Amino acid sequence: MAEQVHRVISVNDIKTMKVLMGPADSNWRILEKNFNGKIMSRGSEIHIIGDQEDIEKMEKILSSLITKAEEQEELSEQDTSLAFSLTGERSELAADPVQINARGKAIRPKTPGQLKYVQAIRRNEIVFAIGPAGTGKTYLAMAMAVAALKRKEVNHLVLCRPAVEAGENLGFLPGDLQDKVDPYLRPLYDALYDILGPEVFKRYMEKEIIEVAPLAYMRGRTLDDAFVILDEAQNTTKEQMKMFITRLGFGSKMIVTGDITQIDLPKDKSSGLCHVTKMLRGIPGIEFINLTEKDVVRNPLVQQIILAYERYEKSPDSDS
């Protein structure tokens, strides 16, 4: 039998300990369930007893969770569960946040896939992020864009989506241009409200530091000193994708996000996102990041839904 090791980890204060433990000790039960040893809380100390290897893993997990508990008013069961799927990347995931949102909450990559995504954005001019809903493709890109803006690495942000449901022909919709495109751009607004807060977002929009527009309005432009994000790119045609990525100017970054399992284009149109994955790989300065159900940071049930769809689509009955 391996020798048992006893370690004591100190928490700064009782408040942090309460956040760490969660409502009705829900997070603590997850820690105990996933640890092959004993874990106890005594005041502002955590005592862990177990094999050396298990102790080292639990120390890394607790270190990260304690950092989050010090920054946040609440630590979710999801945060605690995710911690156990992360090993070697733990120290990098717990490093300095990408950005602090309007509520003072640190925005960090939460999975190894998200960490690779953030690192890819830092070292490339163009990054394609492909993966299912809930993997943080758009939100992390927004956070990186705001961080670049605040560091004065870029002068403005340009955020766009294809308005597929209106066929990019918005003329028949009521209201002015803003009224016409708002329904298609609402997810982008929501992310910016959370990261910047409504007042800062409104000020940036008024000063045209942030531009949110449908994809069709990018034609003919050259985007210098900008952080440019194209969301829902699976719904671009090949022609639209070529038009968009050739807008890249000097001193700019471009992030293209999409989910190739949710293409809403007519059957006679090919997805521009699917097309570029075959064309542009291997070009220096361009990187493709593929996120999976393991990177989903919404309700854990979303992971199971994604897997169920994947199994069904691969089954003989999928065409019925």
Steps between C-alpha positions, in 0.01 A plus 500: 500500500636841398600737775231753586591869469336779701496853358346821633387775262418838648218716366521877551172536689175328597307682224722344232452162665122537484516589129727201441265261680193623311132516602420223749861375451415389144850569364660329796308181426636502144854535636449210741339282232792546258785463750649162597571606855369716780428872470391711797444869569595653834438872521707655222710185446452203268652169608557233235626149569580244230761356265773735373369503142139568605613770742698682230203495263261625770742780596499629142122483480450672834753771415305590188160484672622714792622766252154503341328508839706807597390681183136393477200525728391155394677185382270273301485121511592519131826682585584231752413212266706649216804521726529121507528473121804728495851384594818633335339822383381591849774753579447680168122501541543657843735767365414866442147541362431593139278785616294614799130541422273785608410317822865455598505131408814361340459355151733205449512195274332218691610197297818388320327566166411854602857556617633395157247737342617798707865417429426473127342848501807643671745366241307522170339764283209277395343227714211273407318353803268213409286317753155445649284743694616586852875462443570872548606570141335841476527608863874435529563674168305801631700500825829485307380783275410725795836421664686595180300822478580597860869426443481731194616219272205585272291814452159344451298179500296377205247227573276344240270209417332380182126578512409171336135494598451824304717383214728802564222703335375711788298753304160346566539515879343800683703783656841652432819300445559447873144373550538262207826338611459499881322161518792331323767674706336465842737218619796731432339783696429265791865394523622859487248612765640233733866581431482881486174588673217687322637851560850435366358302209264787409786753520724286278219458248430874491869574441511224233773320694277193471317424178242223483367429152373226268761330282370658180619844620866391504530499121752745352669585831855458631511457877823639647588502873183308578398187685244340268264216596271309267246293693282214367738467206357162400221705340729686261526398137841437342481843336410676826782329690756603236366855511522511880847359563650719228386809697794446738721809517824589678516469880179295513384165631210301362307227683249283314268280708241244401337161545505291181226275637249790493511633143184691401592573139279382212595151376646640177750715696828374648621627837794736474626377838515138382676618184781694671582213736618310191673796332687703760660246734878526527522871418717684759292745703179298458394236752198273534375401846246219530299505822291200608229405746779478763534879473132575564472728802122531514274264693671155498184364336601688182799264465267201509265658244790564260623141536147366445469696175842376384405137570168539321651665192746210468226237536319329207169660609629857473330564164157391620 
